[in-house]
Amino acid sequence: MKIVIATLSLLMSANALSAGWISLEPKDNAGVEVFPSNFSSGIAAGVYFVHKSTFVSSETCSSKQFVAITDPKLADQTLSIGMFALASNKTIKLWVDGCSNNYLHGKAIKVLP
């Protein structure tokens, strides 16, 4: 039982440490993509922020060029915020926690001045 508790503690602490804010500066912003449901296999419906190269993140997703926002209500809100940031040449910060279909999974957004 102690081994199970120790293993779960290690797994949960490693996952908690990997979540955090990542930046998308205007010079690295390759755009915002929107995909509807059933668009293509392996792509969940949502808003995707695209980096010209790769995002710096400790997550182990196979693709770090995209941050996927797949929650429907949050996707609508982040699309508006993301378009504002693009139009005004602002840095976007995305809270990433885990992976969604091998892409970084975004859960929050903010725009820096």
Residue pairs with C-beta under 8 A, 6 or more apart in sequence:
15 98
17 58
18 57
18 58
18 59
18 60
18 97
18 98
19 95
19 96
19 97
19 98
20 57
20 58
20 95
20 96
21 93
21 94
21 95
21 96
21 110
22 55
22 56
22 57
22 67
22 93
22 94
22 96
22 104
23 56
23 91
23 92
23 93
24 49
24 51
24 55
24 67
24 91
24 92
24 93
24 94
25 91
26 89
26 90
26 91
27 52
28 51
28 52
28 53
29 49
29 50
29 51
29 52
29 85
29 86
29 92
30 50
30 51
30 52
30 65
31 50
31 86
32 47
32 48
32 49
32 50
32 79
32 82
32 83
32 86
33 47
33 48
33 50
33 66
34 46
34 47
34 48
34 75
34 79
35 43
35 44
35 45
35 46
35 48
36 45
37 44
37 45
38 45
39 45
42 101
42 102
43 101
44 68
44 70
44 100
44 101
45 70
45 72
45 75
46 68
46 69
46 70
46 71
46 72
46 75
46 100
47 68
47 69
47 75
47 78
47 79
47 82
48 66
48 67
48 68
48 69
48 103
49 66
49 67
49 69
49 82
49 92
49 94
49 106
50 65
50 66
51 64
51 65
51 66
51 67
53 65
54 64
54 65
55 64
55 65
55 67
55 96
55 104
57 64
57 96
57 104
59 96
59 98
59 99
59 104
60 99
61 99
61 102
61 103
61 104
61 105
62 99
62 102
63 102
63 103
63 104
64 104
66 103
66 104
67 94
67 96
67 103
67 104
67 105
67 106
68 100
68 101
68 103
68 104
68 105
68 106
69 75
69 78
69 106
69 107
69 109
70 100
70 105
71 107
74 107
74 108
77 109
78 106
78 109
81 92
81 109
81 110
81 111
82 92
82 109
84 90
84 111
85 91
85 92
85 111
90 111
90 112
90 113
91 111
91 112
92 109
92 110
92 111
92 112
93 109
93 110
93 111
93 112
94 104
94 106
94 108
94 109
95 106
95 107
95 108
95 109
96 104
96 105
96 106
96 107
97 105
97 107
98 105
99 105
